[in-house]
Amino acid sequence: MNAVLDNFDLVLRAFGYTVFLFLVSAVISVALGTLLAAMRVGPVKVLRMFGTGYVTLVRNTPLVMIFLFFQLGAGKIFDALRFTWVDIHIGPFDFTSFFSAAVASLSLYTAAFVCEAIRAGVNAVPLGQAEAARAIGLPFSGVMSQVVLPQAFRASVPPIASTLIALLKNTSVAGVFGVIEAVGRMKGFTNDYADQRWGIFLAFAIGYVLLVEIISLVSTLIERRWKVA
Amino acid sequence: MRFTRTKAVIATAGLALSLAACGNAGEETDGPDVEAAENAADNFDDGTRMKELADAGTIKIGVKYDQPGLGFKDAASDTPTGFDVEMAKQLAASLGITGDDIEWVETISDNREPFLEDGTVDLVLASYSITDERRQVVGQAGPYLVTGQQLLVAADSDIESVDDVKGEEVCSVTGSTSLDNIEAEGAKPVGFDTYSECVEKVLDGTVSAMSTDGTILAGYAAQNEGELKVVGDQFSEERIGVGYSIDRPEMCQWIVDTITDAYDSGAYEEAFNATLGPSGVEVPELPEMDACES
């Protein structure tokens, strides 16, 4: 365990990157997923088809392939997708092209799953609710934002939480694509301190368990607070 | 119909040409022939691992597949090539095992110790630097080569030494000693799974430089002639050795003796010239090897 304790600042920074990857991707993917869900249940056929197409395509693609695309392919098609224009530095953290490509991959991937979780929530809202909202003259955007989505979100909290937990664990893929997050650092440690592999592995595994526990606690809290009487 | 046939011919011709190109690239790095010792089993005491291997007539050796000049295998070839591979052949030959009977196993930086511990491989020659931590769990004999970390940059880059990469993004392989060293020098580490991805990032300008052992970089510079160059003095010392199971300490002296013999007979020089020579590196003297504890 000495390797972990002696280099605890490095461990914290590595998990810091994990948390940043998670937070940024979580916000983007929930926003994008909500938009996609609205498209899929909306009245415009083109948008419905786009939403369905997106979810089908992305959900059936392994995350690593999306990462590979953004690290090696996307930049060759559109120069902006190299993300070299991102150059933010906060304290010991650097958010540059590699971090951005990881966020893009994780967000676009997770959005498809968030979309489906919310769509399940929308389906759980009784049809009468939407009909009543339309009857009082609300346009589609009003029906969705005032009546359907607030109820849908309540029903979607558990599946979205599962999706976000998966997202947290998926951030580990970024470790082999240029971001020295927890798994990237763990590989460095196991390579340098071959005699302490078990301790290092255990320490990082516990780190992930702690983070996942925080997400499930928050989700339980929200679920209780939002519970429909 | 005719049109499609023409296209097929063109496609086939193109494919054949590109395959031929691959073949040529492979031939350059093909090593010299190594003659296996006859009746090698008689040279070893009963109960030693060397005797067991010589009797079995086959050996499993872990090498890297993505380091041109050291341990490299492209998709088109059946066997890896490189200096590490040639040294492995020398060791196998002293057991009476020819190159054809060596079972090559691809290792990456991360799985070398586990492979030796669980017996997946008998030996590891995979630019395996000797460290005290590693010697806690595996045996390491040598070094047979001493190299150091340098920088690989684009041919038109202004970077001249390690001082120029402070604050810049420099890539290497996730979990390697090189990545830690570059971080200690003040650069921002970027880790990839393989060296080839890292090279790709230097070529397209996303990162300023790649850093690892000079011998590995020289191989890539030779592969991308005119586009990449190796710069700066070595800023670390990596002592490349042979990994073996810690439960078989008798292998240490055999490895040291075999490599010394290979150096004395000129096979070391021949192997070096055939593999790392084209990158312009001089044949080094054999480093003084660590004494074996027994």
Contacts between the chains, C-beta under 8 A, distances in Angstrom:
chain1	res1	chain2	res2	distance
A	71	B	197	7.3
A	72	B	197	7.2
A	72	B	200	6.3
A	75	B	204	6.7
A	75	B	206	7.4
A	76	B	204	7.7
A	82	B	204	7.6
A	82	B	206	6.3
A	84	B	205	7.8
A	84	B	206	6.4
A	94	B	188	5.6
A	96	B	169	6.5
A	96	B	188	7.8
A	97	B	206	5.7
A	98	B	169	7.7
A	98	B	190	5.8
A	98	B	206	7.9
A	175	B	174	6.2
A	175	B	191	7.1
A	176	B	174	5.3
A	176	B	191	7.0
A	176	B	192	6.3
A	176	B	193	4.0
A	177	B	192	6.8
A	177	B	193	7.8
A	178	B	171	6.9
A	178	B	190	4.4
A	178	B	191	6.5
A	178	B	192	6.3
A	178	B	201	7.7
A	179	B	190	8.0
A	179	B	191	8.0
A	180	B	174	7.9
A	180	B	179	7.9
A	180	B	189	5.7
A	180	B	190	7.7
A	180	B	191	5.9
A	184	B	174	5.2
A	184	B	175	7.4
A	184	B	191	5.1
A	186	B	175	8.0
A	187	B	110	5.9
A	187	B	174	5.0
A	187	B	175	3.0
A	187	B	191	7.6
A	188	B	174	7.1
A	188	B	175	4.8
A	188	B	176	7.6
A	188	B	179	6.2
A	188	B	180	6.1
A	188	B	191	7.6
A	189	B	175	8.0
A	190	B	110	6.7
A	190	B	175	6.7
A	191	B	109	5.7
A	191	B	110	6.2
A	191	B	175	4.3
A	191	B	176	6.3
A	191	B	177	6.9
A	192	B	131	7.5
A	192	B	133	6.3
A	192	B	177	6.5
A	192	B	180	6.5
A	193	B	133	5.0
A	194	B	113	4.6
A	194	B	131	7.8
A	194	B	133	5.2
A	194	B	134	4.7
A	194	B	136	6.8
A	194	B	137	5.0
A	194	B	138	7.2
A	195	B	133	5.3
A	195	B	134	7.8
A	195	B	136	3.5
A	195	B	137	5.2
A	196	B	133	7.8
A	197	B	113	7.5
A	197	B	137	8.0
